[in-house]
């Protein structure tokens, strides 16, 4: 009788351990689901919640891309940039101070322009180049305004072939 009791006691203990393991596994699955889905409900993921006020103050500008240049001005040459940009939402304007490197040559570039932001977090910046050409980039607000991811959207025929970058709030 004692042997049968001991066997039954061990089976019940093993059954409880198995039940506890299942509970822990289900809790882990639930916690993982919440963690994975949480960004979808964050403030930066909600449509209709952005305005020009979400882009303000100083950002570090970083860019990489391709320009026209070379010996005949028609070859693809590398372009990179770093600088500081200041956004002023009250006037919808920005000021940028960049150090550019185009085809191995360093250039200093100061520019002022205007910007807009729509409710989806999409923004557009426009300014005049040193040669008087209209320049434009489009960006999206990410990480709750801590970063702007952008791409060059100049009109066709400009010297900048393709440039992308990130602006990081300071």
Rosetta blueprint (number, residue, H / E / L):
1 X L
2 X H
3 X H
4 X H
5 X H
6 X H
7 X H
8 X H
9 X H
10 X H
11 X H
12 X H
13 X H
14 X H
15 X H
16 X H
17 X H
18 X H
19 X H
20 X H
21 X H
22 X H
23 X H
24 X H
25 X H
26 X H
27 X H
28 X H
29 X H
30 X H
31 X H
32 X H
33 X H
34 X H
35 X H
36 X H
37 X H
38 X H
39 X H
40 X H
41 X H
42 X L
43 X H
44 X H
45 X H
46 X L
47 X L
48 X L
49 X L
50 X L
51 X L
52 X H
53 X H
54 X H
55 X L
56 X L
57 X E
58 X E
59 X E
60 X E
61 X E
62 X E
63 X E
64 X E
65 X E
66 X E
67 X E
68 X E
69 X E
70 X L
71 X L
72 X L
73 X L
74 X L
75 X E
76 X E
77 X E
78 X E
79 X E
80 X E
81 X E
82 X E
83 X E
84 X E
85 X E
86 X E
87 X E
88 X E
89 X L
90 X L
91 X L
92 X L
93 X E
94 X E
95 X E
96 X E
97 X E
98 X E
99 X E
100 X E
101 X E
102 X E
103 X L
104 X L
105 X E
106 X E
107 X E
108 X E
109 X E
110 X E
111 X E
112 X E
113 X E
114 X E
115 X E
116 X E
117 X E
118 X L
119 X L
120 X L
121 X L
122 X E
123 X E
124 X E
125 X E
126 X E
127 X E
128 X E
129 X L
130 X L
131 X L
132 X L
133 X L
134 X E
135 X E
136 X E
137 X E
138 X E
139 X E
140 X E
141 X E
142 X E
143 X H
144 X H
145 X H
146 X L
147 X E
148 X E
149 X E
150 X E
151 X E
152 X E
153 X L
154 X L
155 X L
156 X L
157 X L
158 X L
159 X L
160 X E
161 X E
162 X E
163 X E
164 X E
165 X E
166 X E
167 X E
168 X E
169 X E
170 X L
